[in-house]
Every structure is written in C-alpha cells, then in structure tokens.
C-alpha cells in the first residue's frame, strides 16, 4: 500500500512541478489522546438535591462532548468536612482537575492547596472559596445583578413596602452573602419602606428549609415577603405559606429550579423563581476545566461551544444573565 | 616550391577577412543571443515564481475572508434566542390544535423574515427551521423540495452535530429554488442551552454572491479559473458556473494544498495555486495558462529578437566592411609582393593610414627602395667592371698589328728606306705612348683622331698606297672629349676586310655635330665610310643583333665593333652607341654617336664614373 502510494506520488510529481509551497506542517493532533486521559472531578455542595443533580447532567454531557472522564461526587449533606473527604478521595483517584462548589470559603483552602501542589488544576463553580484556593471561579451570574434583581422582584410583588425575610443556605456561604450584600444595597437605594426582619439558614436541605420557613412564619406574623437564595428555600417557603393559608399574601420569590417551583408558581403560592440553567453551569464548568488543562485561560467574550459567549472579570467567569420563571413560562423548562 | 605554396591565394576559410567576421560573430552575436535567451528564461521564471508565491497568499486571504463570512453565517442561528416567544414555541410540543400550530407558524416565520431576510445579509436567500416535525421558513425565492412531511429527510432534527455548523451543497439536499441560483446551505442545530436539549435544526441558504464579491478583487482573466472546493474536491464555487457541484478529480494528484505548482508542459502549461483554509478545510484554487502570464514578455521577446537581427545585420555589415577595409591593404601588399617576386621592383604601396598597416606599408616601401638602391648599386658596379674589362682589352695594341708593323719596318730597314723607317717608328711610338699614357678613359677628340690617323698612316705605308683615307673635322669640336679607343678599332676593321677584297680601299672619316633624334641635343657623330666589300644582309643582321646583346669579352672578328658600342653605351647611356650601314659590294658606313662632352662636362663625367674605376682597372690588370 505504501509502495503504491509512493509510486503514484512519483508519477504525480512528473506532471506537477512545485513552484512555491507554504505548507505549514500540520501539527499532528495528539491532543485528543491526551484529553481522553483527562479526569475531571466535579464536587457539588451536596449530592442529592435537584439543583446539583441537574448540574451533574450538564457535567456529564460536557464530558461526553469533549471526550473526558467526569467524576461527579459530593457529600450527602452540605458539610465542609464531608466535602473535604470527597475531595481527598478524588485526589487519590488521580484527577487532573477539580471543580468544587464550596460549602465554606476558608475551610476548604488547605485541601485545595494540597491538590494544587499535586499539580491538579483547581477551579470553583457555583460557590467560591477565597482566591488562594483556586485558579478560576465559574460563576453563574453577576452577583450584583442577581442581588439587585432578586430584591426588585420581591419589591414589585410587595408593592415596595413591608417586612421580608431571607432564607439562605448557610451564613458562611460566600455567594449567598455576596447576594445579600447587594440586596440590602438595592433596598437602601430604592425601597426605604421595606424592612429585612431576619436571615435564616436552610443548610441546603429541603427538610431543614421547610422547618426554617415555618419558624419564620411563626416568629414574624406580619411578614409580607420571603426571598429564598438557596435552591431548596423557595419551594420550602412556598409550601409553608401555602400550608399557612397565606398564598398570595406572603410573597415568595428566590432562587430555585423551575421543576421544583412549577406547582407553587401555578397555584399562586410563589410569585417568581429566578435561576440560571444548572445544566449549563455543569457543562461550562467541565468545559472550562478542560480548557484550563489545555493551558488556556478563558477570556472575556469567548464563545464556549453549546454555551454561548461568557464574560470574564479577573479570575471570575460569569455564565450569563439570570432566568425568571413565572406561571406563564415555567413549563418551558425541564430542570 | 615552398614559396609558391606559401604565396598561393588562401582559401576562404583561411582568409583573414573571414576569420575576422567569424571572430566578430563569436564576440558579439553569440554573447548577445545567449544573453537574450538567458534573460528571457530568467524573466519568465521570475514571473512564474512571483505569481507562484503571491497567488497562494492572495488566495489565502480570500479563503480566510470566505471562512470569516461562513463563520458569520453559521453564527446566525443563535439570533433565534433573541426572541422568548419563538423560543417558547420551539420548546412546545407539536401536538396542538391546527390553529395554534398555524398561529405559531406565523409568529416564527415572520420572526425569521424580520431577523434574517429583512435586516440581515442580502446574500441569505432563505431560512428553514425544522423543529419537532414542524417546518418554519422564510425565503426570498420560491422553492420546492421541502415541506413539513419530509422535514426529517435526510438529516432531521435529531442529528448530532456537536454544535458545529455543517455546510451542505445543493445536491446534498432536496431543496431547489427557482432560477436555481448557486447557493450553499448552512445547517446548524438549535441548542437550548438552558434545558440542554436540541430544539431543531436550522438551514440557512446563502447565495454565493458573497464569494463573487470577495473574488472580484482578483485581477481576473477570461482564461484563468478560480474555484472553491471542499476537502474532498467537490466544487462549491467556480467562476464557470457549470462546474459547481462537480468534483475536481485531479485534487488527489495535486502535490500540495498550500502553494503553487505548474501542471503540464510546453504550450499547455498551467500555473495552479491552492490555498486551504484552516477553518473550513476548503481549498481555494486559481489556475491560469502560463502563456497568458508571459504574453507581454513574449511580445517583448519578439521585438527584441527583431531588434537583435537588425543590430546583427547592421553590425555584420559594418564588420564585413571593416574586415575588408582592414584586409585590403594586406591583399594589396601581397599582390605587390608577387609583382616584386616577378622582378618588378618599381612598386609603391600607397597607404596613407597611420596605423600598423600604414607602418607596414611604409616599411615595405622603404624596403623596396633599399632593395632598388642595392640592385642599382650592384648593377652599376657590374657595369663598370665590364666597361673596365672592355677598356683594358681595347687599350692593348693588336699583336698582329705590332708584328706586321715591325715586319714592315724590318723590310724598310733592309731596303734602306730610312726615311720610311723613321716615320713608322715615330708613328708607332706615338701610338704606343697614346695607349700607355693618360689613364683617363676619355680623351680629346683631337688626340683620338690623331691616334686613328697614326694607325692609318702605318697601314698606308705598309700597304704601299693601296689604302687611301681622308679625315674631315667639322665645327669647333677638337677639344671636346670622347671615349678613348673608339675610332682605331673601327678603321682597323675596315682595313682588315677592305684590303682583303679591294685593290685600293678608300676610307673616309668625317666628324661633326648633328642633332640627335634620341638625345634631343647636339651630338658628336663620327662617320667612318669605306668602299670595301660591304656586309651581306644576313651578316649585317647578325652583327646588329650582336651589338644589342651582351658583349663577349673576347677578341674575334666582330669584337671591335661590339666592344666600342658597349663601352659607349655603358659610359654614356643607351641612347648613344654605334650604327652600321652597309650595302653589300659597295661599302660600309659605321656611325658612332656620342654626346658633346666639353671640359666642364668631362669633370662631371669623371666624377660620376668615379676615381675607383682606375682601381678596378688596376685590379683587373693585376689579375
């Protein structure tokens, strides 16, 4: 076969005389083989809640699209020490990159830095650590935009006045605290008649969230609005409000998935849910981890295939704009 | 023999002029033609190299431009996400009431028209969107081959493109537009990034005018072709529309994908340049016949060849004429040399030029002059030698005469005629003194005549008055000069022959001045007439012959006449000498003609003949 090729090549060059060639030696594509070897550990805050299960779908989809191994593993509950254990296991499995949704911005630092020492690329997604712990943070939305927008949606439903409470994941969660900061700034700027009564923790657990919501209603009988900023919070709040027979009186908005919120939105016990696509976030996280392993930092306006254009602020990647789910459009989404 | 061979006229091959012309040709024609040929080839090659180098770069730029446009076109489907309404329709299931379906169809179709046809690129001729067994579309042109029943054919909406745009050629898809403009289909999956699901497939039909616009910037020639093909050689665009959709079968044999090469040879040689886009994998190709590129050069070459021949013609003519001009003096010289070889020394090479040939000519002339002088000198020496010999012979007194005279004296003594004895001895003594004295070869006529008279007196005594003579001297010429010993030999001859046959012999000697027809001057003429037997005609001719020819240095019967004649001619020139007139049986007249030599002229003559004449004579005498 080689002989035949050589022969035909020989006769070919008899008829054709090269005058000029700027044939750039095509770099033999060895990268796919390397990429096949990439193993990327993706660690959510907690394994078994809807939000992170959807993100898992996106991460695996990206793994299949890009030809890398994705190990998606997290703690059963949103607990830092459990999460550290999971991370150590992944390090032992020899992952090339770690993407962590951090339960605590500080406590994860030692283990992440150890991973870095072992040559593992570390990035955070969904929830950030302190900058020393990672190379890159994959954020779903701009915290300022999200914080201000969440308060705007509640204000609009509450008529810009009255008491409201916030259900967060934990008081130490950095993302949530950032959003809370921007919510209070937005309230001070535009809504003086509104009053934040308390901030309750849900620990990213639906049961705990439900209990926390009921407690809120008991503690604050004049409460007129609840903002849930953990994905389990708005359904729990809506459930509590519904059970208290106060659907429509106490407005419920916040971050949650359309599937969790669909029933509450449709029966009026919740007014609006806001979120991004967790699938998209999982996909983007894996895609950026691969890109980081290939030695490329993302840049502002870069187009990620099957995602679209991303924005980059320093070492933070912002996936896009938040989506609002209402009774009208909630059926369009399947997460 | 050798000189014959050497001086033979050379053949044309050996001729100097031929060699000069050939040499000129080698010096000018060959280098000029070589230079012309080499520079033409170099120029052609550099044109080929230039186009070979720059065309792929231009193609690469154009290809990048096309790829950029294609990139832009393949970004277009994402414009769908700008409309929540359209997005929600696409997310719906298709199973709804007909009116809802139609309503949604209207919404999406008008969105497509607004977004892609009304405001987008004019190159887009149609947009087709397949979603869940529905077909939404908007098109500038009427089309056939697509409706919602065959929406799945042949690709459908579940195709896995991995987010990449796929480019389809018209023949890969059942779509057909009226007027069948050349177009491309860009197929892209619409991905719902939030739900991570495919919403459908979008097809954008793009007219190839954008490629036209890009490639229009090429300096386009009717015979050059530009075409765009995919990696497998399928032609997407071609300047000649009939090739669109066909496959370039030669692609596999092209030696490269980025660069230029020549194809074929001779008159049908083409230069093909290719550029492969790194983005689309498309190959943009350009081919042009070599002869178009070299058209101008060829024209210039023809003009140069014409000029070349003109110049060669002119310079050849100049060279030939110069060669001829250069060799003409040499030819002339060789001709003259042949003349010289034949003995004609009085030649003159008339060449005025100051160059080496002129120097040669002058040298030749001066050589010839020297040769002539040498010959002259040599010749005159010979003459003088001869004359001296003749003189020496003549100056001797004939021993017979001496014997006869002495015998006569003896008889007179015996007879006791002492008076006669005294007279004869006196006469003989005077003759001897004349012979011995006065070495000069010219004497006064008076003395010469006296010598002759003495001789005749002795003969008269001896032959007892059988001999009668008279001598007449006319004019004042006695003191003029004459060569010595010219009269006595003549009369001796006359006496010798006359007394043999006649009883009484009369000798008449007259000397006078006459105008010479040949010299044109007054000459002195001696006429010695006798009434002897005369000379028979054939004898006379023989004698006259012998007078003209060389003089034998010997004493015989005719010696006296020829000796005298020769000496006069040698001494005084060929126009002087001796003439014979004779009538057989009646007598003979000998005429001696000499110039009039006065005292003054005698001195000149002596000087001319040179004092050394004595030496010569003495030398001869001694020998």
Interface residues (C-beta under 8 A of the other chain):
Chain A: X8 X12 X13 X15 X16 X17 X18 X19 X20 X21 X22 X23 X24 X57 X58 X61 X65 X276 X277 X279 X280 X283 X305 X306 X307 X308 X323 X329 X332 X333 X334 X335
Chain B: X48 X49 X52 X53 X56 X57 X78 X81 X84 X87 X88 X91 X162 X163 X164 X191 X193 X194 X195 X196 X197 X253 X254 X255 X256 X257 X258 X259 X260 X261 X262 X263 X264 X271
